[in-house]
Amino acid sequence: MPTIEELRKTRIEKLKKLEAAGLLAYPAKTKRTNSIAEVLKDFSKLSKSKKPVVLAGRIMAQRGHGGATFLDINDGSDLPAQAGKIQVIIKEDKIGAKGYQFFLDVFDIADFVEVKGTLFKTKRGEKTIEAEDYKMLSKALLPLPEKWHGLQDVEECLRKRYLDIMFNPEVKEMVKKRAIFWNSIREFLMKKGFLEVETPVLETTPGGADARPFKTHHNALDMDVYLRISMGELWQKQLMVAGFEKTFEIGRQFRNEGMDSEHLQDYTQMEFYWAYADYEQGMKLVEEMYKYIAKKTFGKLKFKIRGFDVDFGKKWEKYDYQSTIAKYTGINLDQASLPEIEKTLNKLSIDYDKKGFNKTRAIDNLWKHCRKNISGPGFLINVPIIMEPLAKRMPARAGGEKSDKVQRFQVIIAGSENGKGYSELNDPIDQAERFKEQQKLRDAGDQEAQRYDKDFIEALEHGMPPTCGFGVSERLFSFLIDKPGRECQIFPLMRPKQ
């Protein structure tokens, strides 16, 4: 069995034969007249016309039979069942002994070839093009993996994603569904009158989320900047200040944190902002949007996700934050101290980062344990104000006492959070105080606490209308297709191979 290097050397020799014959191994142009999908769709009409067609594609299989060679070529055009594949027959008596031998000497599986010929069906009924001429479009210097084995190692599949897609129809279908998923969100929001916008990826003050940012240096301005950790939350709110009523953005955001099946550092997110609406209106819109996404992308509302049966078509539930934590842990958040919560975390064998640890992080770890029991779909509500520095408080209690809860909702699906929204805080004085409290946590070692953003406070002081904001990441897609997040990215970030 020859090694990869030996095979590569042989193919380079064939490349030299092409060049010696005065032919291009990598021409820029092809005379292709039809895609393979078009030919297969209109095969009867095209074959009856007896007019030659010119097809192009990668050689995926090759087999000889006497003075004839059969190829399977694929151009990636889509048609159910065939998936852009057609059989080619090259006959010695059709193209001549010299041309036939040259093909055998120079062409390999994985090469891209152009074939001119007429269409017919074999005795077995297989749609075929009989070549009267051929041309090299791209000489492959490396062979493809074995057809039936392909790439077996998961890391290798992700590293050589192009081969994984080529040989795994399920992965190719995932890539297409991913596009449909994001387009369905865009389509839904635009139908509802939302305007798509773009906001900065590089920021001097990363805001809009509790997360650790990536830091880099801007040479032209000679200053440090950060990659955004939200989909332009503070920028989109400034658009509300400016007078826009409905905006949204779909793009990449970055968080310099841990990796697991649900969390990635570089991923796609959507956020919308809706002036003159509150979190209750937001919940109604989001429920409608998720049903639209599920139906448009997967053609159904019922899913099996992470062992849960999830039916988007049923009545969505609402889960009270404090009651849910009490139900699964016995902790009363109104009374429990940080040491008591920490004791419960240890009792439940919940791992947590002790660096910058505080009551906010302790409660969040409790909740993440509890959510694993909830199938959804539904909304988590009544979150404590210490958990959400950017959301509006609930109305004051009887007697004028300030509420310690915020108008926030999170979509809960299959034991995890798949989207978050709230009535946005538009009181500049309240927002400034919360930023100060966040900065204190940050100064005490909490790297995920938010920074004080004086420019945003100044914008709020010019007046922002009541607004509902909501964001959802590609985690929702990975849940709907029931695969780990990294496998649902087309080209996930990989450590360089040593």
C-alpha positions as CSV (number, residue, x, y, z in Angstrom):
1,M,0.0,0.0,0.0
2,P,1.7,3.3,-1.1
3,T,2.1,6.1,1.4
4,I,0.4,9.5,0.9
5,E,3.7,11.0,0.0
6,E,4.3,8.3,-2.7
7,L,0.8,8.9,-4.1
8,R,1.4,12.6,-4.1
9,K,4.6,12.1,-6.0
10,T,2.9,10.0,-8.6
11,R,0.2,12.7,-9.2
12,I,2.8,15.4,-9.5
13,E,4.4,13.3,-12.3
14,K,1.0,13.2,-14.0
15,L,0.8,16.9,-13.6
16,K,4.1,17.3,-15.5
17,K,2.7,15.1,-18.3
18,L,-0.2,17.5,-18.7
19,E,2.1,20.4,-18.9
20,A,4.4,18.6,-21.3
21,A,1.4,18.1,-23.6
22,G,0.8,21.9,-23.6
23,L,-2.3,21.6,-21.4
24,L,-3.3,23.5,-18.3
25,A,-3.7,21.7,-15.1
26,Y,-5.7,24.5,-13.5
27,P,-7.5,26.5,-16.2
28,A,-9.6,29.5,-15.1
29,K,-12.5,28.9,-17.4
30,T,-14.9,26.0,-18.2
31,K,-17.4,25.7,-21.0
32,R,-19.9,24.0,-18.8
33,T,-23.5,24.4,-20.3
34,N,-25.5,22.8,-17.5
35,S,-25.2,21.8,-13.8
36,I,-25.6,18.1,-13.2
37,A,-28.8,18.8,-11.3
38,E,-30.3,20.6,-14.3
39,V,-29.4,17.7,-16.6
40,L,-30.9,15.1,-14.3
41,K,-34.1,17.2,-13.9
42,D,-34.6,17.7,-17.7
43,F,-32.8,14.4,-18.7
44,S,-35.6,13.1,-21.0
45,K,-35.8,16.4,-23.0
46,L,-32.0,16.9,-23.2
47,S,-31.3,13.3,-24.2
48,K,-33.9,13.3,-27.0
49,S,-32.4,16.4,-28.5
50,K,-29.1,14.6,-29.1
51,K,-27.3,17.9,-28.6
52,P,-24.0,17.7,-26.8
53,V,-23.9,19.2,-23.3
54,V,-20.8,20.1,-21.3
55,L,-20.7,19.1,-17.7
56,A,-18.0,19.6,-15.0
57,G,-17.3,18.0,-11.6
58,R,-15.0,16.1,-9.4
59,I,-14.3,12.4,-10.2
60,M,-15.6,10.5,-7.2
61,A,-15.3,7.0,-8.7
62,Q,-13.5,5.3,-11.6
63,R,-13.8,1.8,-13.0
64,G,-12.6,0.2,-16.3
65,H,-14.4,-2.3,-18.5
66,G,-12.5,-3.3,-21.7
67,G,-12.1,-0.3,-23.9
68,A,-14.3,1.9,-21.7
69,T,-13.9,3.7,-18.5
70,F,-16.8,4.7,-16.3
71,L,-16.7,7.7,-13.9
72,D,-19.0,9.2,-11.4
73,I,-18.6,12.9,-11.3
74,N,-20.2,15.3,-8.8
75,D,-20.5,19.1,-9.2
76,G,-22.2,19.8,-5.8
77,S,-25.5,21.0,-7.5
78,D,-28.5,19.8,-5.5
79,L,-31.2,17.4,-6.5
80,P,-32.7,15.0,-4.0
81,A,-31.4,11.4,-4.3
82,Q,-28.7,12.2,-6.9
83,A,-27.0,15.1,-5.1
84,G,-25.3,16.4,-8.2
85,K,-23.8,13.1,-9.4
86,I,-23.9,11.6,-12.9
87,Q,-22.2,8.7,-14.6
88,V,-19.7,9.4,-17.4
89,I,-18.5,6.8,-20.0
90,I,-15.3,7.3,-21.9
91,K,-14.8,4.9,-24.8
92,E,-11.6,4.3,-26.7
93,D,-13.5,3.9,-30.0
94,K,-15.2,7.3,-29.4
95,I,-12.3,9.5,-28.5
96,G,-9.5,7.5,-30.1
97,A,-6.7,5.3,-28.7
98,K,-4.3,8.2,-28.0
99,G,-6.9,10.3,-26.2
100,Y,-8.2,7.3,-24.2
101,Q,-4.7,6.3,-23.0
102,F,-3.9,9.9,-22.1
103,F,-6.9,10.0,-19.8
104,L,-5.9,6.8,-18.1
105,D,-2.3,8.1,-17.7
106,V,-3.1,11.5,-16.3
107,F,-6.6,11.6,-14.6
108,D,-7.3,10.3,-11.1
109,I,-10.1,10.1,-8.6
110,A,-10.5,13.5,-7.0
111,D,-9.5,15.5,-10.1
112,F,-12.0,18.0,-11.5
113,V,-12.9,17.3,-15.1
114,E,-14.9,18.9,-17.9
115,V,-16.8,16.4,-20.1
116,K,-18.5,17.2,-23.5
117,G,-20.9,14.6,-24.8
118,T,-24.5,13.3,-25.4
119,L,-26.9,11.9,-22.8
120,F,-28.4,8.4,-22.8
121,K,-29.6,5.8,-20.4
122,T,-27.8,2.5,-20.0
123,K,-29.6,-0.9,-20.2
124,R,-29.9,-0.7,-16.4
125,G,-31.6,2.7,-16.7
126,E,-28.7,4.8,-15.3
127,K,-28.5,8.3,-16.6
128,T,-25.1,8.7,-18.4
129,I,-23.1,11.1,-20.5
130,E,-21.0,9.6,-23.3
131,A,-17.8,11.7,-23.6
132,E,-16.7,12.9,-27.0
133,D,-14.1,15.2,-25.4
134,Y,-12.7,15.9,-21.9
135,K,-10.5,18.5,-20.2
136,M,-8.7,18.8,-16.9
137,L,-10.1,21.6,-14.7
138,S,-8.1,20.9,-11.5
139,K,-5.5,18.3,-10.8
140,A,-5.8,16.9,-7.2
141,L,-2.4,16.1,-5.7
142,L,-3.8,14.2,-2.8
143,P,-6.2,11.3,-2.9
144,L,-9.6,11.3,-1.2
145,P,-10.3,9.1,1.9
146,E,-11.6,5.7,1.2
147,K,-15.3,6.0,0.2
148,W,-16.8,3.8,2.9
149,H,-14.5,4.7,5.7
150,G,-13.7,8.3,5.2
151,L,-12.5,10.2,8.2
152,Q,-13.2,8.3,11.4
153,D,-11.6,10.5,14.1
154,V,-13.9,13.3,15.2
155,E,-11.1,15.8,15.6
156,E,-9.8,15.0,12.1
157,C,-13.3,15.4,10.7
158,L,-13.6,18.9,12.2
159,R,-10.0,19.8,11.1
160,K,-10.6,18.6,7.5
161,R,-14.2,19.7,7.4
162,Y,-14.1,19.9,3.6
163,L,-13.6,16.1,3.4
164,D,-16.2,15.5,6.1
165,I,-18.8,17.5,4.1
166,M,-17.8,15.7,0.9
167,F,-18.3,12.2,2.2
168,N,-21.0,12.8,4.9
169,P,-24.4,13.9,3.5
170,E,-25.6,14.5,7.0
171,V,-22.9,17.2,7.6
172,K,-23.7,18.8,4.2
173,E,-27.3,18.9,5.1
174,M,-26.4,20.5,8.5
175,V,-24.6,23.3,6.6
176,K,-27.7,24.0,4.5
177,K,-30.0,23.9,7.5
178,R,-27.8,26.3,9.4
179,A,-28.2,28.8,6.5
180,I,-32.0,28.3,6.5
181,F,-32.0,28.7,10.3
182,W,-30.5,32.2,10.2
183,N,-32.4,33.2,7.2
184,S,-35.7,32.2,8.9
185,I,-34.9,34.5,11.8
186,R,-34.0,37.4,9.4
187,E,-37.1,36.7,7.3
188,F,-39.4,36.6,10.4
189,L,-38.0,39.9,11.9
190,M,-38.1,41.7,8.6
191,K,-41.8,40.7,8.1
192,K,-42.4,42.2,11.5
193,G,-40.9,45.5,10.5
194,F,-37.4,45.2,12.0
195,L,-34.4,46.9,10.3
196,E,-31.2,44.9,10.0
197,V,-28.2,46.9,11.2
198,E,-24.4,46.5,11.8
199,T,-22.6,47.7,14.9
200,P,-18.9,47.7,15.8
201,V,-17.0,44.4,16.4
202,L,-14.1,46.3,18.0
203,E,-15.0,48.2,21.2
204,T,-13.1,50.3,23.7
205,T,-15.5,49.1,26.4
206,P,-17.0,45.7,25.9
207,G,-20.6,45.7,27.1
208,G,-24.0,44.1,26.9
209,A,-23.1,40.8,28.7
210,D,-21.4,39.2,31.6
211,A,-18.4,37.7,29.9
212,R,-14.7,37.8,29.5
213,P,-13.6,39.5,26.3
214,F,-10.7,38.9,23.9
215,K,-8.3,41.8,23.9
216,T,-6.1,43.1,21.0
217,H,-4.2,46.2,20.1
218,H,-5.3,48.8,17.5
219,N,-2.0,49.9,15.9
220,A,-3.3,52.9,13.9
221,L,-4.9,54.5,17.1
222,D,-2.3,53.0,19.4
223,M,-4.8,51.7,21.9
224,D,-6.1,48.4,23.3
225,V,-9.6,47.3,22.1
226,Y,-11.9,44.4,22.7
227,L,-13.8,42.0,20.4
228,R,-17.5,42.4,21.2
229,I,-19.2,40.1,23.7
230,S,-22.8,40.9,22.6
231,M,-24.5,41.6,19.3
232,G,-24.2,45.4,19.7
233,E,-26.5,45.7,22.6
234,L,-25.4,49.1,23.8
235,W,-25.1,50.3,20.2
236,Q,-28.6,49.1,19.3
237,K,-30.0,50.8,22.4
238,Q,-28.4,54.0,21.1
239,L,-30.3,53.5,17.9
240,M,-33.5,53.5,20.0
241,V,-32.3,56.8,21.5
242,A,-31.8,58.0,17.9
243,G,-35.4,57.3,17.0
244,F,-35.4,53.8,15.4
245,E,-38.3,51.6,16.5
246,K,-37.2,48.1,15.6
247,T,-33.6,46.9,14.9
248,F,-31.8,43.6,14.8
249,E,-28.3,42.3,14.0
250,I,-27.0,38.9,13.1
251,G,-23.2,38.4,13.4
252,R,-20.2,37.0,15.2
253,Q,-19.4,37.7,18.8
254,F,-16.5,36.5,20.9
255,R,-16.1,35.4,24.6
256,N,-12.8,34.3,26.0
257,E,-14.2,31.6,28.2
258,G,-14.4,27.8,28.5
259,M,-15.4,25.3,25.8
260,D,-18.0,22.6,26.1
261,S,-20.9,21.1,24.1
262,E,-22.9,24.4,24.6
263,H,-20.3,27.1,24.8
264,L,-17.9,28.4,22.1
265,Q,-15.7,31.4,21.9
266,D,-16.5,32.5,18.4
267,Y,-20.1,32.1,17.4
268,T,-23.1,33.7,15.7
269,Q,-25.8,35.6,17.6
270,M,-28.9,37.6,16.9
271,E,-30.2,40.4,19.0
272,F,-33.3,42.6,18.4
273,Y,-34.5,45.8,20.1
274,W,-38.1,46.9,20.0
275,A,-39.1,50.3,21.1
276,Y,-42.4,50.9,23.0
277,A,-42.6,47.2,23.9
278,D,-41.9,45.4,27.2
279,Y,-40.7,41.9,28.2
280,E,-44.2,40.4,28.1
281,Q,-44.7,41.5,24.5
282,G,-41.2,40.2,23.8
283,M,-42.2,36.7,25.1
284,K,-45.1,36.6,22.8
285,L,-43.0,37.6,19.8
286,V,-40.2,35.2,20.7
287,E,-42.6,32.2,21.1
288,E,-44.0,33.0,17.6
289,M,-40.5,33.4,16.2
290,Y,-39.2,30.1,17.6
291,K,-42.2,28.2,16.1
292,Y,-41.5,29.9,12.8
293,I,-37.8,29.0,12.9
294,A,-38.5,25.3,13.8
295,K,-41.1,24.9,11.0
296,K,-39.1,26.7,8.4
297,T,-35.8,25.0,9.2
298,F,-36.9,21.4,10.1
299,G,-40.5,21.3,9.0
300,K,-41.8,20.3,12.4
301,L,-42.5,21.5,16.0
302,K,-41.7,18.3,17.9
303,F,-38.1,17.5,18.7
304,K,-36.1,15.0,20.7
305,I,-33.3,17.1,22.3
306,R,-30.7,15.9,24.8
307,G,-33.1,13.1,26.0
308,F,-36.0,15.5,26.4
309,D,-39.2,15.5,24.3
310,V,-39.8,19.2,23.3
311,D,-43.0,20.3,21.6
312,F,-42.9,23.9,20.5
313,G,-46.5,23.7,19.5
314,K,-47.8,23.2,23.1
315,K,-48.5,26.0,25.6
316,W,-45.2,27.5,26.8
317,E,-44.7,27.4,30.5
318,K,-43.3,30.1,32.9
319,Y,-40.8,29.2,35.6
320,D,-40.3,31.4,38.6
321,Y,-36.5,31.8,39.3
322,Q,-36.7,31.7,43.1
323,S,-39.3,28.9,43.3
324,T,-37.5,26.7,40.8
325,I,-34.2,27.0,42.8
326,A,-36.0,26.3,46.1
327,K,-37.7,23.3,44.5
328,Y,-34.5,21.6,43.4
329,T,-32.1,22.7,46.0
330,G,-34.1,23.8,49.1
331,I,-32.4,27.2,49.1
332,N,-34.5,30.3,49.8
333,L,-32.7,33.1,47.9
334,D,-34.3,35.8,50.1
335,Q,-32.7,34.4,53.3
336,A,-29.6,32.4,52.2
337,S,-26.1,33.8,52.8
338,L,-23.2,33.2,50.5
339,P,-21.6,30.5,52.8
340,E,-25.0,28.7,52.9
341,I,-25.2,28.7,49.1
342,E,-21.6,27.6,48.8
343,K,-22.3,24.7,51.2
344,T,-25.2,23.6,49.0
345,L,-23.1,23.8,45.8
346,N,-20.6,21.5,47.5
347,K,-23.3,19.2,48.7
348,L,-24.7,18.9,45.2
349,S,-21.2,18.3,43.8
350,I,-21.5,21.4,41.5
351,D,-18.1,22.6,40.2
352,Y,-17.6,26.3,40.1
353,D,-14.8,28.8,39.5
354,K,-13.6,30.1,42.9
355,K,-11.8,33.1,41.4
356,G,-13.8,36.2,41.9
357,F,-16.5,34.1,43.5
358,N,-19.5,36.1,44.9
359,K,-23.2,35.7,45.6
360,T,-24.1,36.5,42.0
361,R,-21.9,33.8,40.7
362,A,-23.1,31.4,43.5
363,I,-26.8,31.9,42.6
364,D,-26.0,31.5,38.9
365,N,-24.3,28.1,39.5
366,L,-27.3,27.0,41.6
367,W,-29.7,27.9,38.7
368,K,-27.6,26.2,36.1
369,H,-27.9,23.0,38.2
370,C,-31.7,23.4,38.4
371,R,-32.3,24.1,34.8
372,K,-31.1,20.6,33.8
373,N,-34.4,19.3,35.1
374,I,-36.6,21.4,32.8
375,S,-37.7,20.2,29.3
376,G,-39.5,23.4,28.2
377,P,-40.3,25.1,26.0
378,G,-41.0,27.9,28.5
379,F,-39.7,31.2,30.0
380,L,-37.7,31.7,33.1
381,I,-39.0,34.9,34.9
382,N,-38.6,36.9,38.1
383,V,-34.8,37.0,38.2
384,P,-33.1,38.9,41.0
385,I,-31.8,42.3,40.1
386,I,-28.2,41.4,41.1
387,M,-28.3,38.9,38.2
388,E,-29.1,41.4,35.5
389,P,-27.6,44.9,35.5
390,L,-29.2,45.9,32.2
391,A,-32.9,45.0,32.8
392,K,-35.7,47.2,34.2
393,R,-37.0,46.5,37.7
394,M,-40.4,45.0,38.3
395,P,-43.0,47.7,39.3
396,A,-42.7,48.8,43.0
397,R,-44.5,46.7,45.5
398,A,-47.4,47.9,47.6
399,G,-46.3,50.7,49.8
400,G,-43.8,52.0,47.3
401,E,-41.0,49.5,48.2
402,K,-38.6,48.8,45.3
403,S,-38.8,45.4,43.8
404,D,-35.6,43.3,43.8
405,K,-36.7,41.5,40.6
406,V,-36.2,42.5,37.0
407,Q,-38.4,42.2,33.9
408,R,-36.2,39.5,32.3
409,F,-37.1,36.3,30.5
410,Q,-35.0,33.3,29.3
411,V,-36.1,30.6,26.9
412,I,-35.6,27.2,28.5
413,I,-35.3,24.2,26.2
414,A,-34.1,20.8,27.1
415,G,-32.4,21.8,30.3
416,S,-30.6,24.8,29.0
417,E,-31.0,28.5,28.2
418,N,-31.7,29.2,24.5
419,G,-32.3,33.0,24.4
420,K,-32.7,35.9,26.8
421,G,-34.6,39.1,26.7
422,Y,-35.9,41.9,29.0
423,S,-37.5,45.2,29.4
424,E,-34.4,47.3,28.9
425,L,-33.2,49.6,31.6
426,N,-33.6,53.2,30.3
427,D,-33.2,55.1,33.6
428,P,-29.7,56.6,33.3
429,I,-29.3,57.1,37.0
430,D,-30.3,53.6,37.9
431,Q,-28.1,52.2,35.1
432,A,-25.1,54.3,36.3
433,E,-25.5,52.9,39.8
434,R,-25.7,49.3,38.5
435,F,-22.6,49.8,36.4
436,K,-20.8,51.0,39.5
437,E,-21.8,47.9,41.4
438,Q,-20.6,45.7,38.5
439,Q,-17.3,47.6,38.5
440,K,-16.9,46.9,42.2
441,L,-17.4,43.1,41.5
442,R,-14.9,43.4,38.7
443,D,-12.3,45.1,40.9
444,A,-12.8,42.3,43.4
445,G,-11.8,39.7,40.8
446,D,-15.0,38.9,38.9
447,Q,-13.7,39.0,35.3
448,E,-17.2,38.5,33.9
449,A,-18.7,41.5,35.6
450,Q,-19.6,44.4,33.3
451,R,-17.6,47.6,33.0
452,Y,-18.8,51.2,33.6
453,D,-19.6,52.7,30.2
454,K,-19.9,56.5,30.5
455,D,-20.7,57.0,26.8
456,F,-23.7,54.7,27.0
457,I,-24.9,56.5,30.2
458,E,-24.6,59.8,28.3
459,A,-26.7,58.4,25.5
460,L,-29.4,57.3,28.0
461,E,-29.5,60.8,29.5
462,H,-30.7,62.0,26.1
463,G,-33.7,59.7,26.6
464,M,-34.5,56.2,25.4
465,P,-38.1,55.0,25.0
466,P,-39.4,51.8,26.8
467,T,-37.7,49.0,24.9
468,C,-37.6,45.2,24.8
469,G,-34.4,43.5,23.8
470,F,-33.8,39.9,23.0
471,G,-30.8,37.7,21.9
472,V,-30.3,34.1,20.8
473,S,-27.2,32.4,19.6
474,E,-26.4,29.4,17.4
475,R,-26.9,27.2,20.5
476,L,-30.6,27.1,19.6
477,F,-29.6,25.6,16.2
478,S,-27.4,22.9,17.8
479,F,-30.2,22.0,20.2
480,L,-32.8,21.7,17.4
481,I,-30.5,19.5,15.4
482,D,-29.4,17.8,18.7
483,K,-25.6,17.9,18.2
484,P,-22.8,19.5,20.1
485,G,-22.2,23.2,19.3
486,R,-18.8,22.7,17.8
487,E,-20.0,20.1,15.4
488,C,-22.7,22.6,14.2
489,Q,-20.1,25.1,13.1
490,I,-18.9,24.8,9.5
491,F,-15.3,25.4,10.4
492,P,-14.9,25.4,14.2
493,L,-11.7,26.8,15.9
494,M,-9.1,24.0,16.3
495,R,-5.8,23.9,18.0
496,P,-3.0,23.8,15.3
497,K,-1.8,20.3,14.6
498,Q,1.7,19.7,16.0
